[in-house]
Amino acid sequence: MEVVFIPVKYKKPLSNEFMEKIAEVSCEKVGLFTTIQYIDQLNQLEEFLKKKGKKVFIGEPTYRAVKKGQVLGCDVTSPLSISKNVDCYIYLGSGYFHSIALSLELDKPIFQANPFTGVVNKVNEKEVERYKKLRKETIAKAKKANVYGILVCTKQGQYFPQIAKEVKKKLEAKGKKAYIFMFETLSPESLLDFQDIEAWVNTACPRIAIDDIERFDRPIVNPGDL
C-alpha cells in the first residue's frame, strides 16, 4: 500500500509579545529546534532574536529529519550538531518529549516555548534527572539478561528489520538468545505472555523506550542503549 505523508503546518505568525518572552532567556548563544509544524516560524524567531543581540544557531539534521532545525522522535541530530556553539536551547513547540530526548544526550539548559499557550519555561531538571536515572537503571537490568526479545514495528517509517537482524546477530555473538517479534501497534500488556523474555530491545519509535518505559514489566532499551 502506498502512503503519502502530508505535513500539517502551523499558519499563525508568532506574536511579538511571545517572542519578547523568549528573548528574556538569559543565555546569549542560542540553539533553536522544532517539529515540522513550526518550521516556518523558526526563521521568524531566529530573525527576532538576532535583532535582540542573540547569537542564534540552527543545526542541520544528519539522520531522518529533512528540514534545518527539525527534530523527529527518532532524530535529534539537528540540535546536537550545534552543541559546541550554544549555551542553551529553545524548543519551539508543545509537549516535552523532544526536549527530554535532547537532554538525555547532552547537559545544557533547554527552554520550552509553546506557541499555543504563549508560555516559556525551562525544562524541569528534576524530571530530566528522573529519566536519566530510570534509563541508567533499565540499561543495567537489561545488561544482565540472557534472553532478549527484539521488537519490530511494521508501520511505515518505523519498520527497521535490518537493525533487528544486526541486534540479533550481536546478541548471539555474545552467547545470548534473541528472538524477533513483529507488531503493528504495541501495548506493554501484549508482551506479558512471553515470560521467557528477560529484556526487550525496541527498534520502532524510540519514545516507546522513554515515554512508556515504566509501563513495561521488564527492561526495554533502544538499540543505541544496547
DOBA-114784 format. One line per field, with one value per atom (N, C-alpha, C): residue number from 1; residue in three letters; atom name; y, x negated, z negated. Coordinates in pm, whole numbers, plus 50000, padded with zeros to 5 digits. Layout:
<sites>
k <- [NUM;...]
r <- [ala;...]
a <- [CA;...]
north <- [Y;...]
east <- [X;...]
up <- [Z;...]
</sites>
This chain:
<sites>
k <- [1;1;1;2;2;2;3;3;3;4;4;4;5;5;5;6;6;6;7;7;7;8;8;8;9;9;9;10;10;10;11;11;11;12;12;12;13;13;13;14;14;14;15;15;15;16;16;16;17;17;17;18;18;18;19;19;19;20;20;20;21;21;21;22;22;22;23;23;23;24;24;24;25;25;25;26;26;26;27;27;27;28;28;28;29;29;29;30;30;30;31;31;31;32;32;32;33;33;33;34;34;34;35;35;35;36;36;36;37;37;37;38;38;38;39;39;39;40;40;40;41;41;41;42;42;42;43;43;43;44;44;44;45;45;45;46;46;46;47;47;47;48;48;48;49;49;49;50;50;50;51;51;51;52;52;52;53;53;53;54;54;54;55;55;55;56;56;56;57;57;57;58;58;58;59;59;59;60;60;60;61;61;61;62;62;62;63;63;63;64;64;64;65;65;65;66;66;66;67;67;67;68;68;68;69;69;69;70;70;70;71;71;71;72;72;72;73;73;73;74;74;74;75;75;75;76;76;76;77;77;77;78;78;78;79;79;79;80;80;80;81;81;81;82;82;82;83;83;83;84;84;84;85;85;85;86;86;86;87;87;87;88;88;88;89;89;89;90;90;90;91;91;91;92;92;92;93;93;93;94;94;94;95;95;95;96;96;96;97;97;97;98;98;98;99;99;99;100;100;100;101;101;101;102;102;102;103;103;103;104;104;104;105;105;105;106;106;106;107;107;107;108;108;108;109;109;109;110;110;110;111;111;111;112;112;112;113;113;113;114;114;114;115;115;115;116;116;116;117;117;117;118;118;118;119;119;119;120;120;120;121;121;121;122;122;122;123;123;123;124;124;124;125;125;125;126;126;126;127;127;127;128;128;128;129;129;129;130;130;130;131;131;131;132;132;132;133;133;133;134;134;134;135;135;135;136;136;136;137;137;137;138;138;138;139;139;139;140;140;140;141;141;141;142;142;142;143;143;143;144;144;144;145;145;145;146;146;146;147;147;147;148;148;148;149;149;149;150;150;150;151;151;151;152;152;152;153;153;153;154;154;154;155;155;155;156;156;156;157;157;157;158;158;158;159;159;159;160;160;160;161;161;161;162;162;162;163;163;163;164;164;164;165;165;165;166;166;166;167;167;167;168;168;168;169;169;169;170;170;170;171;171;171;172;172;172;173;173;173;174;174;174;175;175;175;176;176;176;177;177;177;178;178;178;179;179;179;180;180;180;181;181;181;182;182;182;183;183;183;184;184;184;185;185;185;186;186;186;187;187;187;188;188;188;189;189;189;190;190;190;191;191;191;192;192;192;193;193;193;194;194;194;195;195;195;196;196;196;197;197;197;198;198;198;199;199;199;200;200;200;201;201;201;202;202;202;203;203;203;204;204;204;205;205;205;206;206;206;207;207;207;208;208;208;209;209;209;210;210;210;211;211;211;212;212;212;213;213;213;214;214;214;215;215;215;216;216;216;217;217;217;218;218;218;219;219;219;220;220;220;221;221;221;222;222;222;223;223;223;224;224;224;225;225;225;226;226;226]
r <- [met;met;met;glu;glu;glu;val;val;val;val;val;val;phe;phe;phe;ile;ile;ile;pro;pro;pro;val;val;val;lys;lys;lys;tyr;tyr;tyr;lys;lys;lys;lys;lys;lys;pro;pro;pro;leu;leu;leu;ser;ser;ser;asn;asn;asn;glu;glu;glu;phe;phe;phe;met;met;met;glu;glu;glu;lys;lys;lys;ile;ile;ile;ala;ala;ala;glu;glu;glu;val;val;val;ser;ser;ser;cys;cys;cys;glu;glu;glu;lys;lys;lys;val;val;val;gly;gly;gly;leu;leu;leu;phe;phe;phe;thr;thr;thr;thr;thr;thr;ile;ile;ile;gln;gln;gln;tyr;tyr;tyr;ile;ile;ile;asp;asp;asp;gln;gln;gln;leu;leu;leu;asn;asn;asn;gln;gln;gln;leu;leu;leu;glu;glu;glu;glu;glu;glu;phe;phe;phe;leu;leu;leu;lys;lys;lys;lys;lys;lys;lys;lys;lys;gly;gly;gly;lys;lys;lys;lys;lys;lys;val;val;val;phe;phe;phe;ile;ile;ile;gly;gly;gly;glu;glu;glu;pro;pro;pro;thr;thr;thr;tyr;tyr;tyr;arg;arg;arg;ala;ala;ala;val;val;val;lys;lys;lys;lys;lys;lys;gly;gly;gly;gln;gln;gln;val;val;val;leu;leu;leu;gly;gly;gly;cys;cys;cys;asp;asp;asp;val;val;val;thr;thr;thr;ser;ser;ser;pro;pro;pro;leu;leu;leu;ser;ser;ser;ile;ile;ile;ser;ser;ser;lys;lys;lys;asn;asn;asn;val;val;val;asp;asp;asp;cys;cys;cys;tyr;tyr;tyr;ile;ile;ile;tyr;tyr;tyr;leu;leu;leu;gly;gly;gly;ser;ser;ser;gly;gly;gly;tyr;tyr;tyr;phe;phe;phe;his;his;his;ser;ser;ser;ile;ile;ile;ala;ala;ala;leu;leu;leu;ser;ser;ser;leu;leu;leu;glu;glu;glu;leu;leu;leu;asp;asp;asp;lys;lys;lys;pro;pro;pro;ile;ile;ile;phe;phe;phe;gln;gln;gln;ala;ala;ala;asn;asn;asn;pro;pro;pro;phe;phe;phe;thr;thr;thr;gly;gly;gly;val;val;val;val;val;val;asn;asn;asn;lys;lys;lys;val;val;val;asn;asn;asn;glu;glu;glu;lys;lys;lys;glu;glu;glu;val;val;val;glu;glu;glu;arg;arg;arg;tyr;tyr;tyr;lys;lys;lys;lys;lys;lys;leu;leu;leu;arg;arg;arg;lys;lys;lys;glu;glu;glu;thr;thr;thr;ile;ile;ile;ala;ala;ala;lys;lys;lys;ala;ala;ala;lys;lys;lys;lys;lys;lys;ala;ala;ala;asn;asn;asn;val;val;val;tyr;tyr;tyr;gly;gly;gly;ile;ile;ile;leu;leu;leu;val;val;val;cys;cys;cys;thr;thr;thr;lys;lys;lys;gln;gln;gln;gly;gly;gly;gln;gln;gln;tyr;tyr;tyr;phe;phe;phe;pro;pro;pro;gln;gln;gln;ile;ile;ile;ala;ala;ala;lys;lys;lys;glu;glu;glu;val;val;val;lys;lys;lys;lys;lys;lys;lys;lys;lys;leu;leu;leu;glu;glu;glu;ala;ala;ala;lys;lys;lys;gly;gly;gly;lys;lys;lys;lys;lys;lys;ala;ala;ala;tyr;tyr;tyr;ile;ile;ile;phe;phe;phe;met;met;met;phe;phe;phe;glu;glu;glu;thr;thr;thr;leu;leu;leu;ser;ser;ser;pro;pro;pro;glu;glu;glu;ser;ser;ser;leu;leu;leu;leu;leu;leu;asp;asp;asp;phe;phe;phe;gln;gln;gln;asp;asp;asp;ile;ile;ile;glu;glu;glu;ala;ala;ala;trp;trp;trp;val;val;val;asn;asn;asn;thr;thr;thr;ala;ala;ala;cys;cys;cys;pro;pro;pro;arg;arg;arg;ile;ile;ile;ala;ala;ala;ile;ile;ile;asp;asp;asp;asp;asp;asp;ile;ile;ile;glu;glu;glu;arg;arg;arg;phe;phe;phe;asp;asp;asp;arg;arg;arg;pro;pro;pro;ile;ile;ile;val;val;val;asn;asn;asn;pro;pro;pro;gly;gly;gly;asp;asp;asp;leu;leu;leu]
a <- [N;CA;C;N;CA;C;N;CA;C;N;CA;C;N;CA;C;N;CA;C;N;CA;C;N;CA;C;N;CA;C;N;CA;C;N;CA;C;N;CA;C;N;CA;C;N;CA;C;N;CA;C;N;CA;C;N;CA;C;N;CA;C;N;CA;C;N;CA;C;N;CA;C;N;CA;C;N;CA;C;N;CA;C;N;CA;C;N;CA;C;N;CA;C;N;CA;C;N;CA;C;N;CA;C;N;CA;C;N;CA;C;N;CA;C;N;CA;C;N;CA;C;N;CA;C;N;CA;C;N;CA;C;N;CA;C;N;CA;C;N;CA;C;N;CA;C;N;CA;C;N;CA;C;N;CA;C;N;CA;C;N;CA;C;N;CA;C;N;CA;C;N;CA;C;N;CA;C;N;CA;C;N;CA;C;N;CA;C;N;CA;C;N;CA;C;N;CA;C;N;CA;C;N;CA;C;N;CA;C;N;CA;C;N;CA;C;N;CA;C;N;CA;C;N;CA;C;N;CA;C;N;CA;C;N;CA;C;N;CA;C;N;CA;C;N;CA;C;N;CA;C;N;CA;C;N;CA;C;N;CA;C;N;CA;C;N;CA;C;N;CA;C;N;CA;C;N;CA;C;N;CA;C;N;CA;C;N;CA;C;N;CA;C;N;CA;C;N;CA;C;N;CA;C;N;CA;C;N;CA;C;N;CA;C;N;CA;C;N;CA;C;N;CA;C;N;CA;C;N;CA;C;N;CA;C;N;CA;C;N;CA;C;N;CA;C;N;CA;C;N;CA;C;N;CA;C;N;CA;C;N;CA;C;N;CA;C;N;CA;C;N;CA;C;N;CA;C;N;CA;C;N;CA;C;N;CA;C;N;CA;C;N;CA;C;N;CA;C;N;CA;C;N;CA;C;N;CA;C;N;CA;C;N;CA;C;N;CA;C;N;CA;C;N;CA;C;N;CA;C;N;CA;C;N;CA;C;N;CA;C;N;CA;C;N;CA;C;N;CA;C;N;CA;C;N;CA;C;N;CA;C;N;CA;C;N;CA;C;N;CA;C;N;CA;C;N;CA;C;N;CA;C;N;CA;C;N;CA;C;N;CA;C;N;CA;C;N;CA;C;N;CA;C;N;CA;C;N;CA;C;N;CA;C;N;CA;C;N;CA;C;N;CA;C;N;CA;C;N;CA;C;N;CA;C;N;CA;C;N;CA;C;N;CA;C;N;CA;C;N;CA;C;N;CA;C;N;CA;C;N;CA;C;N;CA;C;N;CA;C;N;CA;C;N;CA;C;N;CA;C;N;CA;C;N;CA;C;N;CA;C;N;CA;C;N;CA;C;N;CA;C;N;CA;C;N;CA;C;N;CA;C;N;CA;C;N;CA;C;N;CA;C;N;CA;C;N;CA;C;N;CA;C;N;CA;C;N;CA;C;N;CA;C;N;CA;C;N;CA;C;N;CA;C;N;CA;C;N;CA;C;N;CA;C;N;CA;C;N;CA;C;N;CA;C;N;CA;C;N;CA;C;N;CA;C;N;CA;C;N;CA;C;N;CA;C;N;CA;C;N;CA;C;N;CA;C;N;CA;C;N;CA;C;N;CA;C;N;CA;C;N;CA;C;N;CA;C;N;CA;C;N;CA;C;N;CA;C;N;CA;C;N;CA;C;N;CA;C;N;CA;C;N;CA;C;N;CA;C;N;CA;C;N;CA;C;N;CA;C;N;CA;C;N;CA;C;N;CA;C;N;CA;C;N;CA;C;N;CA;C]
north <- [49881;50000;50125;50216;50340;50438;50507;50602;50739;50843;50980;51053;51109;51185;51333;51400;51542;51619;51699;51777;51884;51894;51996;52111;52226;52340;52431;52491;52595;52725;52787;52901;53037;53045;53174;53224;53346;53401;53415;53408;53427;53574;53598;53736;53796;53928;53998;53976;53974;53953;53818;53714;53580;53576;53637;53635;53719;53823;53901;53814;53728;53635;53542;53493;53402;53474;53599;53677;53703;53683;53703;53588;53480;53370;53426;53395;53463;53434;53319;53286;53364;53390;53472;53387;53268;53179;53073;53088;53010;52914;52791;52694;52674;52677;52661;52527;52465;52345;52332;52256;52244;52122;52099;51994;52056;51972;52020;52121;52112;52202;52349;52375;52514;52554;52477;52502;52640;52687;52819;52932;52912;53014;53019;52914;52910;53024;53049;53158;53294;53308;53433;53457;53351;53362;53390;53327;53349;53496;53556;53696;53789;53759;53841;53836;53716;53702;53767;53762;53828;53979;54034;54178;54216;54119;54140;54117;54091;54074;53932;53835;53696;53640;53547;53469;53341;53322;53214;53109;52983;52871;52773;52727;52624;52514;52393;52284;52213;52141;52058;51913;51849;51708;51617;51507;51413;51272;51257;51122;51117;51133;51116;51245;51344;51473;51536;51622;51675;51827;51896;52041;52090;52202;52263;52298;52253;52280;52182;52088;51993;51875;51831;51709;51612;51485;51378;51299;51210;51125;51041;51009;50925;51004;51135;51212;51350;51365;51496;51543;51495;51529;51678;51742;51885;51968;51965;52042;51989;51859;51803;51855;51883;51926;52063;52140;52275;52284;52170;52169;52246;52248;52317;52469;52513;52656;52730;52656;52721;52704;52797;52790;52725;52738;52678;52656;52586;52558;52612;52647;52681;52590;52515;52428;52499;52522;52586;52477;52460;52355;52320;52224;52177;52036;51994;51861;51864;51768;51769;51660;51571;51457;51499;51587;51623;51693;51775;51843;51742;51649;51547;51455;51421;51336;51400;51532;51602;51609;51632;51645;51514;51401;51272;51256;51339;51328;51429;51538;51639;51710;51788;51855;52006;52060;52204;52246;52368;52413;52412;52368;52367;52438;52533;52608;52570;52560;52524;52649;52677;52792;52739;52744;52685;52791;52782;52884;52885;52772;52765;52839;52816;52874;53006;53031;53151;53142;53022;53001;52965;53025;52994;52954;52832;52788;52691;52677;52587;52445;52353;52213;52170;52105;52067;51973;52023;51945;51818;51827;51709;51598;51639;51541;51478;51559;51508;51410;51446;51359;51228;51236;51115;51021;51078;50998;50937;51017;50968;50853;50869;50764;50638;50656;50542;50470;50547;50488;50410;50469;50403;50272;50274;50153;50046;50090;49998;49931;50010;49955;49854;49885;49794;49661;49667;49544;49466;49536;49470;49401;49458;49402;49263;49237;49107;48998;49035;48938;48839;48721;48619;48590;48630;48607;48740;48781;48911;48896;48983;48995;49124;49115;49232;49273;49393;49440;49514;49470;49530;49575;49702;49757;49754;49713;49704;49836;49938;50066;50134;50196;50269;50383;50395;50497;50445;50327;50266;50123;50081;49942;49931;49871;49858;49713;49624;49482;49458;49540;49520;49549;49652;49683;49566;49509;49396;49277;49253;49141;49166;49290;49323;49308;49352;49339;49191;49111;48967;48902;48940;48884;48921;49045;49090;49023;49008;48942;48796;48728;48587;48567;48667;48661;48668;48726;48735;48617;48518;48400;48415;48521;48544;48481;48459;48416;48538;48543;48660;48617;48673;48641;48770;48768;48886;48877;48984;48993;49105;49072;49170;49220;49349;49404;49527;49565;49690;49798;49771;49862;49788;49844;49774;49827;49736;49770;49682;49737;49657;49532;49542;49428;49310;49337;49229;49144;49189;49115;49032;49043;48976;48824;48770;48623;48565;48647;48597;48609;48527;48536;48488;48416;48371;48486;48590;48706;48787;48813;48884;49034;49073;49215;49235;49356;49389;49492;49479;49579;49637;49765;49833;49895;49851;49910;50005;50024;50115;50256;50333;50470;50469;50544;50541;50593;50659;50710;50595;50477;50361;50329;50338;50304;50425;50536;50654;50692;50732;50772;50659;50538;50426;50329;50366;50273;50213;50292;50245;50154;50143;50057;49911;49887;49752;49683;49554;49481;49428;49443;49405;49519;49523;49635;49640;49761;49782;49891;49867;49962;49979;50089;50111;50053;50031;49972;50048;50181;50260;50230;50208;50172;50034;49946;49810;49810]
east <- [49916;50000;49912;49938;49863;49917;49827;49864;49808;49890;49846;49849;49735;49726;49738;49834;49857;49834;49729;49705;49812;49863;49963;49892;49888;49813;49900;49836;49897;49888;50000;50002;49986;50017;50020;49878;49844;49713;49700;49578;49553;49573;49638;49662;49535;49523;49408;49401;49517;49522;49462;49497;49445;49294;49248;49105;49025;49088;49021;48995;49091;49072;48955;48947;48838;48704;48702;48578;48525;48611;48569;48481;48475;48385;48244;48178;48054;47935;47924;47804;47798;47676;47655;47641;47584;47567;47678;47774;47897;47909;47947;47976;48126;48181;48325;48355;48465;48513;48663;48726;48871;48915;49045;49102;49146;49187;49223;49338;49425;49541;49501;49389;49349;49222;49186;49058;49056;49171;49176;49158;49208;49196;49054;48976;48840;48755;48770;48694;48739;48867;48920;48859;48853;48796;48646;48578;48435;48404;48477;48453;48483;48587;48624;48515;48466;48364;48232;48201;48078;48087;48204;48224;48211;48235;48223;48080;47989;47849;47806;47894;47859;47779;47690;47625;47706;47765;47861;47804;47820;47772;47886;47897;47995;47920;47927;47847;47909;47826;47869;47884;47999;48014;47927;47886;47799;47857;47981;48038;48166;48284;48410;48488;48467;48533;48480;48560;48521;48503;48557;48550;48449;48387;48295;48369;48317;48379;48486;48520;48628;48582;48669;48645;48761;48730;48829;48814;48909;48898;48771;48724;48605;48483;48491;48380;48367;48268;48237;48099;48056;47922;47910;48022;48016;47965;48028;47973;47840;47819;47691;47574;47599;47491;47434;47506;47459;47426;47413;47395;47271;47166;47043;47054;47158;47171;47266;47347;47455;47440;47503;47506;47636;47741;47869;47950;48062;48151;48291;48360;48501;48578;48671;48757;48888;48920;49045;49149;49243;49343;49410;49500;49572;49526;49550;49505;49359;49320;49184;49093;49148;49066;48938;48948;48830;48725;48770;48676;48606;48681;48622;48531;48571;48487;48351;48351;48223;48146;48214;48147;48080;48130;48067;47934;47913;47792;47684;47725;47626;47673;47583;47612;47608;47715;47726;47870;47892;48029;48115;48239;48334;48461;48505;48626;48736;48856;48972;49054;49079;49161;49283;49398;49520;49604;49615;49690;49839;49893;50036;50071;49991;50019;49946;49840;49761;49668;49654;49571;49428;49332;49190;49133;49086;49026;48911;48831;48716;48762;48708;48743;48701;48792;48770;48650;48546;48422;48444;48533;48561;48625;48712;48777;48674;48584;48477;48389;48351;48267;48339;48472;48550;48544;48557;48548;48409;48307;48170;48143;48188;48170;48245;48369;48451;48390;48339;48276;48150;48070;47946;47978;48080;48119;48172;48247;48304;48195;48096;47985;47906;47886;47813;47888;48020;48100;48097;48109;48108;47974;47869;47735;47721;47799;47791;47873;47955;48045;47969;48025;47971;48063;48189;48287;48352;48339;48389;48498;48597;48698;48675;48665;48638;48768;48814;48944;48931;49008;49006;49148;49164;49294;49310;49426;49449;49498;49519;49566;49456;49497;49402;49340;49209;49137;49082;49132;49083;49035;49036;49003;48854;48778;48633;48589;48626;48590;48439;48366;48222;48154;48202;48148;48175;48297;48333;48240;48209;48120;47979;47934;47800;47794;47901;47907;47905;47984;47991;47854;47787;47654;47554;47557;47462;47490;47617;47652;47610;47636;47599;47448;47376;47229;47177;47258;47223;47277;47331;47381;47523;47594;47731;47831;47952;48060;48142;48184;48259;48366;48484;48598;48661;48704;48765;48917;48980;49126;49176;49272;49330;49464;49489;49617;49652;49777;49819;49836;49921;49940;49904;49813;49762;49826;49866;49905;49823;49772;49692;49766;49898;49977;49970;49952;49948;49822;49724;49598;49593;49697;49695;49690;49741;49743;49605;49511;49378;49283;49306;49232;49088;49054;48916;48824;48881;48801;48763;48634;48584;48565;48552;48537;48580;48631;48677;48586;48569;48496;48593;48616;48714;48648;48688;48634;48733;48850;48952;48927;49032;49017;48946;48838;48762;48841;48952;49035;49089;49105;49158;49070;48939;48844;48808;48878;48857;48988;49087;49216;49287;49280;49357;49274;49154;49061;49116;49195;49246;49369;49420;49536;49496;49368;49321;49276;49309;49273;49130;49063;48923;48848;48718;48643;48659;48674;48681;48583;48501;48398;48403;48345;48331;48198;48181;48056;47931;47940;47823;47783;47883;47854;47787;47834;47781;47632]
up <- [50000;50000;50000;50092;50096;49991;49926;49821;49855;49842;49862;49729;49689;49564;49597;49536;49561;49430;49423;49301;49282;49160;49128;49057;49120;49070;48983;48884;48801;48879;48912;49004;48937;48808;48740;48710;48746;48711;48559;48511;48368;48332;48221;48178;48120;48128;48070;47919;47856;47711;47673;47751;47726;47749;47858;47888;47788;47734;47629;47507;47472;47360;47387;47511;47547;47537;47579;47579;47438;47338;47199;47146;47222;47184;47170;47061;47022;47111;47172;47248;47379;47425;47545;47671;47658;47774;47769;47858;47851;47969;47939;48043;48053;48174;48194;48260;48218;48286;48268;48356;48354;48434;48439;48524;48656;48749;48883;48878;48776;48769;48758;48692;48665;48740;48840;48907;48974;49023;49087;48985;48863;48759;48701;48723;48667;48726;48855;48918;48865;48839;48782;48643;48563;48429;48436;48531;48548;48575;48667;48703;48585;48510;48394;48288;48258;48154;48194;48322;48369;48349;48374;48354;48206;48119;47974;47925;48018;47982;47952;47975;47951;48069;48040;48144;48160;48276;48297;48391;48353;48433;48458;48582;48618;48692;48640;48694;48813;48886;48998;48950;48976;48937;49023;48967;49040;49044;48995;48992;49074;49013;49085;49105;49022;49043;49171;49235;49365;49366;49267;49264;49161;49188;49094;48966;48852;48723;48683;48772;48746;48661;48570;48494;48515;48500;48501;48373;48347;48228;48229;48350;48363;48411;48415;48471;48406;48320;48261;48306;48424;48474;48509;48545;48579;48461;48343;48231;48181;48191;48145;48228;48356;48446;48409;48328;48290;48141;48075;47930;47883;47965;47926;47942;48011;48040;47947;47871;47796;47645;47572;47425;47377;47459;47424;47550;47535;47648;47619;47727;47718;47813;47757;47837;47863;47989;48027;48053;47959;47976;47846;47854;47735;47700;47576;47534;47493;47410;47354;47409;47493;47534;47605;47703;47782;47697;47603;47513;47423;47370;47282;47362;47486;47571;47595;47616;47634;47504;47394;47264;47222;47272;47243;47316;47419;47500;47458;47392;47352;47225;47170;47042;47061;47122;47141;47115;47068;47041;47168;47152;47262;47218;47300;47270;47368;47315;47394;47424;47552;47593;47667;47601;47655;47727;47862;47937;47905;47860;47829;47700;47597;47466;47442;47521;47500;47381;47325;47206;47247;47180;47200;47064;47054;46927;46950;46848;46855;46829;46907;46887;46747;46677;46538;46525;46456;46443;46360;46261;46179;46262;46354;46441;46535;46586;46672;46596;46474;46393;46361;46342;46316;46436;46556;46677;46694;46665;46679;46583;46459;46359;46397;46443;46483;46602;46696;46814;46776;46687;46643;46573;46486;46414;46510;46611;46708;46791;46834;46912;46828;46701;46612;46597;46586;46575;46705;46818;46949;46976;46921;46942;46880;46776;46706;46773;46872;46935;47022;47035;47124;47242;47230;47338;47373;47499;47544;47649;47641;47745;47821;47953;48037;48104;48077;48123;48256;48355;48489;48525;48556;48594;48746;48794;48938;49000;48918;48971;49053;49162;49245;49166;49176;49101;48970;48924;48801;48824;48949;48984;49016;48923;48940;48917;49007;48989;48992;49069;49077;48944;48875;48741;48647;48655;48570;48597;48723;48758;48704;48713;48662;48510;48442;48297;48258;48329;48301;48319;48426;48456;48346;48301;48198;48064;48030;47904;47905;48016;48026;48026;48078;48075;47932;47843;47701;47621;47691;47623;47569;47611;47566;47663;47616;47702;47742;47868;47916;48014;47996;48082;48133;48259;48319;48311;48264;48251;48343;48427;48519;48463;48480;48436;48520;48518;48582;48477;48377;48264;48136;48061;47942;47814;47729;47593;47500;47391;47297;47251;47238;47191;47287;47416;47515;47504;47428;47413;47284;47203;47073;47085;47195;47210;47236;47278;47314;47195;47096;46971;46981;47089;47107;47146;47200;47241;47117;47102;46983;47007;47134;47169;47313;47341;47475;47539;47672;47749;47850;47843;47927;48050;48170;48293;48359;48297;48352;48299;48282;48231;48096;48081;47955;47835;47861;47750;47666;47729;47656;47536;47557;47450;47364;47382;47299;47230;47311;47255;47180;47238;47184;47102;47069;47004;46875;46801;46673;46689;46810;46834;46860;46885;46914;46786;46776;46654;46659;46774;46788;46858;46844;46903;47054;47107;47252;47288;47389;47431;47582;47629;47772;47819;47950;47999;47956;47952;47908;47765;47678;47539;47532;47620;47619;47652]
</sites>
